Amino acid sequence: MSSPTTNVSAFAGEGLSKPAAPVRDRFCPSCGRSIAWEALSCPHCQWRQGEGSRLMVQHDPIPAGRRTLTYVGSALVPLLGIILGAMYMGRADEEHRHVGMMCLVLGVLNVFLLPTVLAAVLYVMVLGWG
């Protein structure tokens, strides 16, 4: 009697597809698209490695009306001032950092000042000046 033949190579893993090699991509610092790891330039925006690797800080000026609105909002609603201050402090340019610091100071100051002023007004309203 003959023994049944078995495919030994299939058990050993031969004939199976090889696992795919990990794809090594990176992001272009200029346009943000995926490029090959070994690429020296971006095929999408023509950025070249070594040229302009430091990103330029885009200066976005704050209009006077928005600046005033953020200051008034920070003074009236302390939590808004703290949130706006934290958001603007994270920006790279000096103007946004200055506005963020002012909003943060107004917000933190009003956390303590606003309840005191309201308590004084309520005291005067209920008991009067004298």
DRENPA-3360 file (N, C-alpha, C; in nm, 2 decimals, always signed):
BEGIN
1 = MSSPTTNV = +0.08/-0.12/+0.00/+0.00/+0.00/+0.00/+0.09/+0.12/+0.00 ~ +0.04/+0.21/-0.07/+0.12/+0.34/-0.08/+0.06/+0.44/+0.02 ~ +0.15/+0.51/+0.08/+0.11/+0.61/+0.18/+0.07/+0.74/+0.10 ~ -0.03/+0.81/+0.16/-0.07/+0.93/+0.09/+0.04/+1.03/+0.10 ~ +0.05/+1.10/-0.01/+0.16/+1.20/-0.02/+0.11/+1.33/+0.04 ~ +0.19/+1.40/+0.11/+0.16/+1.53/+0.17/+0.26/+1.63/+0.12 ~ +0.21/+1.75/+0.10/+0.29/+1.86/+0.05/+0.36/+1.92/+0.17 ~ +0.48/+1.88/+0.20/+0.56/+1.92/+0.31/+0.60/+2.07/+0.30;
9 = SAFAGEGL = +0.62/+2.11/+0.17/+0.66/+2.25/+0.15/+0.55/+2.35/+0.19 ~ +0.43/+2.31/+0.18/+0.32/+2.40/+0.22/+0.31/+2.42/+0.37 ~ +0.35/+2.31/+0.44/+0.35/+2.32/+0.58/+0.47/+2.40/+0.63 ~ +0.57/+2.40/+0.56/+0.69/+2.48/+0.60/+0.68/+2.63/+0.56 ~ +0.57/+2.67/+0.49/+0.55/+2.81/+0.46/+0.59/+2.84/+0.32 ~ +0.64/+2.75/+0.25/+0.69/+2.78/+0.11/+0.56/+2.79/+0.02 ~ +0.57/+2.87/-0.07/+0.46/+2.89/-0.17/+0.36/+2.99/-0.12 ~ +0.37/+3.03/+0.00/+0.28/+3.14/+0.05/+0.34/+3.27/+0.02;
17 = SKPAAPVR = +0.26/+3.37/+0.00/+0.31/+3.50/-0.03/+0.39/+3.56/+0.09 ~ +0.50/+3.63/+0.05/+0.58/+3.69/+0.15/+0.51/+3.82/+0.21 ~ +0.54/+3.84/+0.34/+0.47/+3.96/+0.39/+0.53/+4.09/+0.32 ~ +0.44/+4.18/+0.30/+0.48/+4.31/+0.24/+0.58/+4.38/+0.32 ~ +0.68/+4.44/+0.26/+0.78/+4.52/+0.33/+0.71/+4.65/+0.38 ~ +0.74/+4.69/+0.50/+0.68/+4.81/+0.55/+0.71/+4.93/+0.46 ~ +0.61/+5.01/+0.44/+0.62/+5.13/+0.35/+0.67/+5.24/+0.44 ~ +0.78/+5.30/+0.40/+0.84/+5.40/+0.48/+0.82/+5.53/+0.41;
25 = DRFCPSCG = +0.72/+5.61/+0.45/+0.69/+5.74/+0.39/+0.70/+5.84/+0.50 ~ +0.72/+5.96/+0.45/+0.72/+6.08/+0.54/+0.64/+6.19/+0.48 ~ +0.62/+6.29/+0.55/+0.54/+6.40/+0.50/+0.63/+6.52/+0.46 ~ +0.59/+6.58/+0.35/+0.67/+6.70/+0.30/+0.64/+6.81/+0.40 ~ +0.75/+6.88/+0.44/+0.73/+6.99/+0.54/+0.67/+7.11/+0.47 ~ +0.66/+7.12/+0.34/+0.61/+7.23/+0.27/+0.46/+7.22/+0.24 ~ +0.42/+7.11/+0.18/+0.28/+7.09/+0.14/+0.21/+6.99/+0.23 ~ +0.28/+6.90/+0.30/+0.22/+6.81/+0.39/+0.17/+6.68/+0.33;
33 = RSIAWEAL = +0.20/+6.66/+0.20/+0.17/+6.53/+0.13/+0.27/+6.43/+0.16 ~ +0.23/+6.30/+0.14/+0.32/+6.19/+0.17/+0.42/+6.17/+0.05 ~ +0.54/+6.16/+0.09/+0.65/+6.14/+0.00/+0.74/+6.02/+0.04 ~ +0.81/+5.96/-0.05/+0.90/+5.85/-0.01/+1.00/+5.89/+0.09 ~ +1.05/+5.80/+0.17/+1.14/+5.83/+0.28/+1.28/+5.88/+0.22 ~ +1.32/+5.82/+0.11/+1.45/+5.85/+0.05/+1.44/+5.97/-0.04 ~ +1.32/+6.03/-0.06/+1.31/+6.14/-0.16/+1.39/+6.26/-0.11 ~ +1.46/+6.33/-0.20/+1.53/+6.45/-0.17/+1.45/+6.57/-0.21;
41 = SCPHCQWR = +1.34/+6.55/-0.28/+1.25/+6.66/-0.32/+1.11/+6.61/-0.33 ~ +1.02/+6.70/-0.32/+0.87/+6.67/-0.32/+0.82/+6.67/-0.46 ~ +0.76/+6.57/-0.52/+0.71/+6.57/-0.65/+0.59/+6.66/-0.67 ~ +0.53/+6.70/-0.56/+0.40/+6.78/-0.56/+0.43/+6.93/-0.56 ~ +0.52/+6.97/-0.47/+0.54/+7.12/-0.46/+0.68/+7.16/-0.49 ~ +0.77/+7.06/-0.53/+0.91/+7.09/-0.57/+1.00/+7.13/-0.46 ~ +0.96/+7.11/-0.33/+1.04/+7.14/-0.22/+1.16/+7.05/-0.22 ~ +1.28/+7.11/-0.19/+1.40/+7.03/-0.19/+1.46/+7.03/-0.05;
49 = QGEGSRLM = +1.51/+6.91/-0.01/+1.57/+6.89/+0.12/+1.69/+6.98/+0.13 ~ +1.70/+7.05/+0.24/+1.82/+7.14/+0.26/+1.79/+7.28/+0.22 ~ +1.69/+7.30/+0.14/+1.65/+7.44/+0.10/+1.53/+7.47/+0.17 ~ +1.53/+7.57/+0.26/+1.41/+7.62/+0.32/+1.36/+7.52/+0.42 ~ +1.44/+7.44/+0.48/+1.39/+7.34/+0.58/+1.32/+7.41/+0.70 ~ +1.36/+7.53/+0.72/+1.29/+7.60/+0.83/+1.17/+7.67/+0.78 ~ +1.06/+7.64/+0.83/+0.93/+7.69/+0.78/+0.92/+7.84/+0.82 ~ +0.87/+7.91/+0.73/+0.84/+8.06/+0.75/+0.72/+8.07/+0.84;
57 = VQHDPIPA = +0.73/+8.16/+0.94/+0.61/+8.19/+1.02/+0.52/+8.29/+0.95 ~ +0.40/+8.25/+0.92/+0.31/+8.33/+0.85/+0.25/+8.43/+0.95 ~ +0.27/+8.56/+0.92/+0.22/+8.66/+1.01/+0.08/+8.70/+0.97 ~ -0.02/+8.67/+1.05/-0.16/+8.70/+1.03/-0.20/+8.81/+1.13 ~ -0.20/+8.94/+1.08/-0.23/+9.04/+1.18/-0.37/+9.03/+1.23 ~ -0.39/+9.07/+1.36/-0.52/+9.08/+1.42/-0.58/+9.21/+1.40 ~ -0.70/+9.22/+1.34/-0.76/+9.35/+1.32/-0.80/+9.42/+1.45 ~ -0.80/+9.55/+1.45/-0.83/+9.62/+1.58/-0.96/+9.59/+1.64;
65 = GRRTLTYV = -1.06/+9.56/+1.56/-1.20/+9.53/+1.61/-1.20/+9.39/+1.68 ~ -1.13/+9.30/+1.62/-1.12/+9.16/+1.68/-1.04/+9.17/+1.81 ~ -0.93/+9.25/+1.81/-0.85/+9.26/+1.93/-0.93/+9.32/+2.04 ~ -1.01/+9.43/+2.01/-1.10/+9.49/+2.11/-1.20/+9.39/+2.16 ~ -1.26/+9.32/+2.07/-1.36/+9.22/+2.11/-1.31/+9.11/+2.20 ~ -1.18/+9.07/+2.17/-1.12/+8.96/+2.26/-1.09/+9.02/+2.39 ~ -1.05/+9.14/+2.40/-1.02/+9.20/+2.53/-1.15/+9.22/+2.61 ~ -1.26/+9.27/+2.55/-1.38/+9.29/+2.62/-1.44/+9.16/+2.66;
73 = GSALVPLL = -1.44/+9.06/+2.57/-1.48/+8.93/+2.60/-1.41/+8.86/+2.72 ~ -1.28/+8.89/+2.72/-1.19/+8.83/+2.83/-1.22/+8.90/+2.96 ~ -1.26/+9.03/+2.95/-1.29/+9.10/+3.08/-1.43/+9.06/+3.13 ~ -1.52/+9.03/+3.04/-1.66/+9.00/+3.09/-1.68/+8.85/+3.12 ~ -1.61/+8.77/+3.05/-1.62/+8.62/+3.07/-1.48/+8.56/+3.09 ~ -1.45/+8.55/+3.21/-1.31/+8.50/+3.25/-1.27/+8.37/+3.18 ~ -1.36/+8.28/+3.17/-1.32/+8.15/+3.11/-1.29/+8.17/+2.96 ~ -1.36/+8.26/+2.89/-1.33/+8.29/+2.75/-1.19/+8.35/+2.74;
81 = GIILGAMY = -1.16/+8.44/+2.83/-1.02/+8.50/+2.83/-0.91/+8.40/+2.85 ~ -0.93/+8.30/+2.94/-0.83/+8.20/+2.96/-0.82/+8.11/+2.84 ~ -0.93/+8.07/+2.78/-0.92/+7.99/+2.66/-0.86/+8.06/+2.54 ~ -0.90/+8.19/+2.51/-0.84/+8.26/+2.41/-0.70/+8.29/+2.43 ~ -0.66/+8.32/+2.56/-0.52/+8.34/+2.59/-0.44/+8.22/+2.56 ~ -0.49/+8.10/+2.60/-0.41/+7.98/+2.57/-0.40/+7.95/+2.42 ~ -0.50/+7.98/+2.35/-0.50/+7.96/+2.20/-0.40/+8.05/+2.14 ~ -0.40/+8.18/+2.17/-0.31/+8.28/+2.11/-0.17/+8.27/+2.16;
89 = MGRADEEH = -0.15/+8.22/+2.28/-0.01/+8.20/+2.33/+0.06/+8.09/+2.25 ~ -0.01/+8.00/+2.20/+0.05/+7.89/+2.12/+0.10/+7.93/+1.98 ~ +0.06/+8.05/+1.94/+0.10/+8.09/+1.80/+0.25/+8.14/+1.81 ~ +0.31/+8.14/+1.69/+0.46/+8.17/+1.69/+0.49/+8.32/+1.68 ~ +0.40/+8.40/+1.62/+0.43/+8.54/+1.60/+0.41/+8.62/+1.73 ~ +0.48/+8.73/+1.74/+0.48/+8.81/+1.86/+0.34/+8.88/+1.89 ~ +0.28/+8.92/+1.78/+0.15/+8.99/+1.80/+0.04/+8.90/+1.87 ~ +0.03/+8.78/+1.82/-0.06/+8.68/+1.88/-0.03/+8.65/+2.02;
97 = RHVGMMCL = +0.10/+8.63/+2.04/+0.14/+8.60/+2.18/+0.11/+8.72/+2.28 ~ +0.13/+8.84/+2.23/+0.10/+8.96/+2.32/-0.05/+8.96/+2.35 ~ -0.14/+8.94/+2.24/-0.28/+8.94/+2.26/-0.32/+8.83/+2.35 ~ -0.26/+8.71/+2.34/-0.29/+8.60/+2.42/-0.25/+8.62/+2.57 ~ -0.14/+8.69/+2.59/-0.10/+8.72/+2.73/-0.20/+8.82/+2.79 ~ -0.25/+8.92/+2.71/-0.34/+9.01/+2.77/-0.48/+8.94/+2.80 ~ -0.52/+8.86/+2.71/-0.65/+8.78/+2.74/-0.63/+8.69/+2.86 ~ -0.52/+8.63/+2.87/-0.50/+8.54/+2.98/-0.49/+8.62/+3.11;
105 = VLGVLNVF = -0.42/+8.73/+3.11/-0.42/+8.81/+3.23/-0.56/+8.87/+3.27 ~ -0.63/+8.92/+3.17/-0.77/+8.96/+3.20/-0.86/+8.85/+3.25 ~ -0.85/+8.73/+3.19/-0.93/+8.62/+3.24/-0.90/+8.58/+3.38 ~ -0.77/+8.56/+3.41/-0.73/+8.52/+3.54/-0.76/+8.63/+3.65 ~ -0.74/+8.75/+3.61/-0.77/+8.86/+3.70/-0.91/+8.87/+3.73 ~ -1.00/+8.85/+3.63/-1.14/+8.86/+3.65/-1.20/+8.74/+3.72 ~ -1.13/+8.63/+3.73/-1.17/+8.52/+3.81/-1.18/+8.56/+3.96 ~ -1.09/+8.64/+4.00/-1.08/+8.69/+4.14/-1.15/+8.82/+4.15;
113 = LLPTVLAA = -1.14/+8.91/+4.06/-1.20/+9.05/+4.07/-1.35/+9.05/+4.05 ~ -1.40/+8.98/+3.95/-1.54/+8.99/+3.92/-1.63/+8.95/+4.04 ~ -1.61/+8.84/+4.11/-1.69/+8.81/+4.23/-1.68/+8.91/+4.34 ~ -1.57/+8.97/+4.35/-1.55/+9.07/+4.46/-1.63/+9.20/+4.42 ~ -1.62/+9.24/+4.30/-1.70/+9.36/+4.26/-1.85/+9.33/+4.27 ~ -1.89/+9.21/+4.22/-2.03/+9.18/+4.23/-2.08/+9.17/+4.38 ~ -2.00/+9.12/+4.46/-2.04/+9.11/+4.61/-2.05/+9.26/+4.66 ~ -1.95/+9.35/+4.63/-1.96/+9.48/+4.67/-2.08/+9.55/+4.62;
121 = VLYVMVLG = -2.12/+9.53/+4.50/-2.24/+9.60/+4.44/-2.36/+9.54/+4.51 ~ -2.37/+9.41/+4.54/-2.48/+9.36/+4.61/-2.49/+9.41/+4.75 ~ -2.38/+9.42/+4.82/-2.38/+9.48/+4.95/-2.43/+9.62/+4.95 ~ -2.39/+9.70/+4.86/-2.44/+9.84/+4.86/-2.59/+9.84/+4.82 ~ -2.63/+9.76/+4.73/-2.78/+9.75/+4.70/-2.86/+9.71/+4.81 ~ -2.82/+9.62/+4.89/-2.90/+9.57/+5.00/-2.89/+9.66/+5.13 ~ -2.77/+9.69/+5.16/-2.75/+9.77/+5.29/-2.74/+9.92/+5.27 ~ -2.71/+9.96/+5.15/-2.69/+10.10/+5.13/-2.55/+10.14/+5.17;
129 = WG = -2.52/+10.27/+5.15/-2.38/+10.33/+5.18/-2.35/+10.33/+5.33 ~ -2.45/+10.36/+5.40/-2.42/+10.39/+5.54/-2.44/+10.28/+5.63;
% end
